[in-house]
Amino acid sequence: MGEAKRKFNASERYLFLNNYALGPTHPISVDYTFLSDLLNLEKSYASDSVVMFRRNSHPLRKFHITGTTIRLMMAISRRFNTMGTLTGCSIHKLYQLMCEEYEKPCTKEQFYAEVHKFIDLGILSVSYDGIVKTWKLKSFKRDTKRFVLFSPLVFMKKFTDLPVAAQKLYLYIVSRNGGKANWEFKEYLERDSWLYTLTHKTRPTQIRELINALSKVEPIEGKPLIIESAVEKDDLGRWSLRCVLNPAYLVKHYEGAQYRMIPQVKIPYSKTVSRLRMFLQQYKISEIEYLENGTLFLRLAKLLHNASMRTIRFAASRIKDMLQNYGYQKPPDLIHALQTELQDRAFITYMEVLKDTRTYRYLGAAEGDAFNNARPLQFFRAVKDKLTAHELRKICRAAIPLLQERFKQGTVDEEFYLEDFLIELCTKEKRKSS
């Protein structure tokens, strides 16, 4: 890609970068607990050992943050949902998504090894349901409602080319600073200082080198990352680091702002999925595949896995009925409703009889929209022990003229229940024949 112009002003919250993202790159929200857990890995660095997390991979230190660690953290923070999970996304897809935003991505091998390190550390877990995998961030504690907002400058080559110690120092300072403009960060550099532990440095001069490196970075020309800094002694002989972040790169949180871009769930091709898509298209409700980032379609595929054509057709038909009542904005729990209905295969047969004989339209004739979705199951439970499917079909055919006459003016009888009407009609027919 050619050199893109980078534009920024105090009211904007994004940057145009030399990455593969379409349009501007927005700020990123990192869960505070997740960030803290990662930074705290460095506390065990002294007792660390080199581990091969993948066969034929390069070795990694288990309790150590690398540039790839930071990239994976940002990829997780951007792509996982607010519950700390990601469904239907392969490790390769996650790597590609990371590459879209970074001007200088890490290699695939580095990324894969880092993912396995996260799993080994218990930070990430992976579960399979036979169709897709679900990633879960173990340290994700969103209920704390604490998060750190980072400017998209963290995706720039200027930032990732810095020593990793400098990158970690910047992440830590931002997490302490929050969104406070012109706030002075200050921390003492004592013998067992946290900054020494975090950066693996042991002298004030080394910390000064890191802060000076950060001060020279100008994501936007003429706007350095840090506007003031000093590593010096006070009157008591104590060394400290002081610095002020450039407010141009501090991200202010706005209620309702979106920082996540959750990828569409990808379900491996299967006979069930192809049949399901066919019937959804037939009933003109294909949009359901994209609801909730595809997770609703995934749950539907799980429910109907290895189901017959008849069952899948029935499910698509019932979904259409429910969506007609509620619409796409606030649909009910379609999967739970279907699961209840599919537990008894006879239910499908009885509903097909109603539709084939055109009596289904009278099922909710006296009910409001709030009850329409419950009516089929209510009807089935009322008639299943009184009428066989064959008897139901016969009596429905006989009932159609009577129903058409009863409701020809469009009037609604509040006392009318189709099941009671059919059972009573069947009883009368039996008495006549006897």
ChimeraX attribute file (.defattr): number of C-alpha atoms within 10 A of each C-alpha:
attribute: neighborCount
match mode: 1-to-1
recipient: residues
	/A:1	6
	/A:2	6
	/A:3	8
	/A:4	10
	/A:5	11
	/A:6	14
	/A:7	13
	/A:8	15
	/A:9	11
	/A:10	10
	/A:11	9
	/A:12	12
	/A:13	20
	/A:14	21
	/A:15	23
	/A:16	18
	/A:17	25
	/A:18	22
	/A:19	23
	/A:20	16
	/A:21	16
	/A:22	10
	/A:23	11
	/A:24	17
	/A:25	22
	/A:26	20
	/A:27	25
	/A:28	23
	/A:29	20
	/A:30	23
	/A:31	22
	/A:32	20
	/A:33	18
	/A:34	21
	/A:35	21
	/A:36	13
	/A:37	13
	/A:38	19
	/A:39	20
	/A:40	17
	/A:41	17
	/A:42	20
	/A:43	15
	/A:44	13
	/A:45	17
	/A:46	11
	/A:47	7
	/A:48	14
	/A:49	13
	/A:50	11
	/A:51	13
	/A:52	15
	/A:53	21
	/A:54	16
	/A:55	8
	/A:56	8
	/A:57	13
	/A:58	13
	/A:59	15
	/A:60	19
	/A:61	15
	/A:62	21
	/A:63	21
	/A:64	19
	/A:65	22
	/A:66	17
	/A:67	19
	/A:68	20
	/A:69	20
	/A:70	20
	/A:71	23
	/A:72	21
	/A:73	19
	/A:74	21
	/A:75	23
	/A:76	23
	/A:77	23
	/A:78	23
	/A:79	20
	/A:80	19
	/A:81	16
	/A:82	16
	/A:83	12
	/A:84	20
	/A:85	19
	/A:86	24
	/A:87	25
	/A:88	21
	/A:89	19
	/A:90	16
	/A:91	15
	/A:92	12
	/A:93	13
	/A:94	19
	/A:95	21
	/A:96	15
	/A:97	19
	/A:98	25
	/A:99	21
	/A:100	19
	/A:101	26
	/A:102	25
	/A:103	20
	/A:104	17
	/A:105	21
	/A:106	17
	/A:107	11
	/A:108	14
	/A:109	13
	/A:110	16
	/A:111	21
	/A:112	19
	/A:113	21
	/A:114	23
	/A:115	22
	/A:116	17
	/A:117	22
	/A:118	20
	/A:119	18
	/A:120	13
	/A:121	14
	/A:122	12
	/A:123	18
	/A:124	19
	/A:125	17
	/A:126	13
	/A:127	11
	/A:128	11
	/A:129	8
	/A:130	8
	/A:131	15
	/A:132	17
	/A:133	18
	/A:134	15
	/A:135	21
	/A:136	21
	/A:137	21
	/A:138	16
	/A:139	18
	/A:140	21
	/A:141	17
	/A:142	15
	/A:143	8
	/A:144	10
	/A:145	9
	/A:146	12
	/A:147	18
	/A:148	20
	/A:149	20
	/A:150	23
	/A:151	20
	/A:152	22
	/A:153	23
	/A:154	22
	/A:155	25
	/A:156	19
	/A:157	17
	/A:158	16
	/A:159	21
	/A:160	22
	/A:161	12
	/A:162	16
	/A:163	15
	/A:164	19
	/A:165	20
	/A:166	22
	/A:167	23
	/A:168	19
	/A:169	19
	/A:170	20
	/A:171	17
	/A:172	16
	/A:173	18
	/A:174	19
	/A:175	18
	/A:176	13
	/A:177	18
	/A:178	17
	/A:179	18
	/A:180	14
	/A:181	16
	/A:182	15
	/A:183	14
	/A:184	15
	/A:185	15
	/A:186	16
	/A:187	16
	/A:188	17
	/A:189	21
	/A:190	15
	/A:191	10
	/A:192	9
	/A:193	13
	/A:194	16
	/A:195	20
	/A:196	19
	/A:197	19
	/A:198	21
	/A:199	21
	/A:200	16
	/A:201	15
	/A:202	16
	/A:203	13
	/A:204	19
	/A:205	12
	/A:206	15
	/A:207	24
	/A:208	16
	/A:209	13
	/A:210	21
	/A:211	24
	/A:212	17
	/A:213	16
	/A:214	23
	/A:215	20
	/A:216	14
	/A:217	17
	/A:218	15
	/A:219	21
	/A:220	17
	/A:221	9
	/A:222	8
	/A:223	16
	/A:224	18
	/A:225	24
	/A:226	21
	/A:227	15
	/A:228	16
	/A:229	19
	/A:230	15
	/A:231	22
	/A:232	16
	/A:233	14
	/A:234	9
	/A:235	6
	/A:236	6
	/A:237	8
	/A:238	11
	/A:239	17
	/A:240	17
	/A:241	19
	/A:242	16
	/A:243	20
	/A:244	20
	/A:245	24
	/A:246	17
	/A:247	18
	/A:248	18
	/A:249	27
	/A:250	22
	/A:251	24
	/A:252	17
	/A:253	15
	/A:254	7
	/A:255	6
	/A:256	6
	/A:257	7
	/A:258	12
	/A:259	15
	/A:260	19
	/A:261	14
	/A:262	19
	/A:263	19
	/A:264	17
	/A:265	21
	/A:266	19
	/A:267	18
	/A:268	10
	/A:269	9
	/A:270	13
	/A:271	11
	/A:272	18
	/A:273	20
	/A:274	12
	/A:275	16
	/A:276	25
	/A:277	19
	/A:278	16
	/A:279	19
	/A:280	22
	/A:281	14
	/A:282	13
	/A:283	14
	/A:284	12
	/A:285	17
	/A:286	16
	/A:287	12
	/A:288	20
	/A:289	19
	/A:290	13
	/A:291	14
	/A:292	13
	/A:293	17
	/A:294	20
	/A:295	20
	/A:296	18
	/A:297	23
	/A:298	21
	/A:299	14
	/A:300	22
	/A:301	22
	/A:302	18
	/A:303	17
	/A:304	20
	/A:305	17
	/A:306	14
	/A:307	16
	/A:308	12
	/A:309	14
	/A:310	11
	/A:311	16
	/A:312	25
	/A:313	18
	/A:314	19
	/A:315	25
	/A:316	23
	/A:317	16
	/A:318	20
	/A:319	21
	/A:320	17
	/A:321	14
	/A:322	20
	/A:323	18
	/A:324	13
	/A:325	17
	/A:326	15
	/A:327	12
	/A:328	14
	/A:329	8
	/A:330	8
	/A:331	13
	/A:332	15
	/A:333	10
	/A:334	17
	/A:335	18
	/A:336	13
	/A:337	16
	/A:338	18
	/A:339	14
	/A:340	11
	/A:341	18
	/A:342	17
	/A:343	10
	/A:344	10
	/A:345	10
	/A:346	15
	/A:347	19
	/A:348	19
	/A:349	16
	/A:350	22
	/A:351	19
	/A:352	17
	/A:353	19
	/A:354	20
	/A:355	11
	/A:356	13
	/A:357	18
	/A:358	13
	/A:359	19
	/A:360	17
	/A:361	11
	/A:362	17
	/A:363	18
	/A:364	19
	/A:365	18
	/A:366	17
	/A:367	17
	/A:368	10
	/A:369	13
	/A:370	10
	/A:371	12
	/A:372	17
	/A:373	22
	/A:374	13
	/A:375	16
	/A:376	20
	/A:377	14
	/A:378	12
	/A:379	19
	/A:380	19
	/A:381	13
	/A:382	13
	/A:383	18
	/A:384	14
	/A:385	8
	/A:386	12
	/A:387	17
	/A:388	13
	/A:389	19
	/A:390	12
	/A:391	11
	/A:392	21
	/A:393	19
	/A:394	14
	/A:395	19
	/A:396	24
	/A:397	16
	/A:398	16
	/A:399	18
	/A:400	15
	/A:401	10
	/A:402	12
	/A:403	15
	/A:404	13
	/A:405	10
	/A:406	13
	/A:407	13
	/A:408	9
	/A:409	8
	/A:410	10
	/A:411	10
	/A:412	12
	/A:413	12
	/A:414	9
	/A:415	8
	/A:416	15
	/A:417	17
	/A:418	23
	/A:419	16
	/A:420	13
	/A:421	12
	/A:422	18
	/A:423	17
	/A:424	12
	/A:425	16
	/A:426	21
	/A:427	11
	/A:428	12
	/A:429	13
	/A:430	10
	/A:431	9
	/A:432	8
	/A:433	6
	/A:434	6
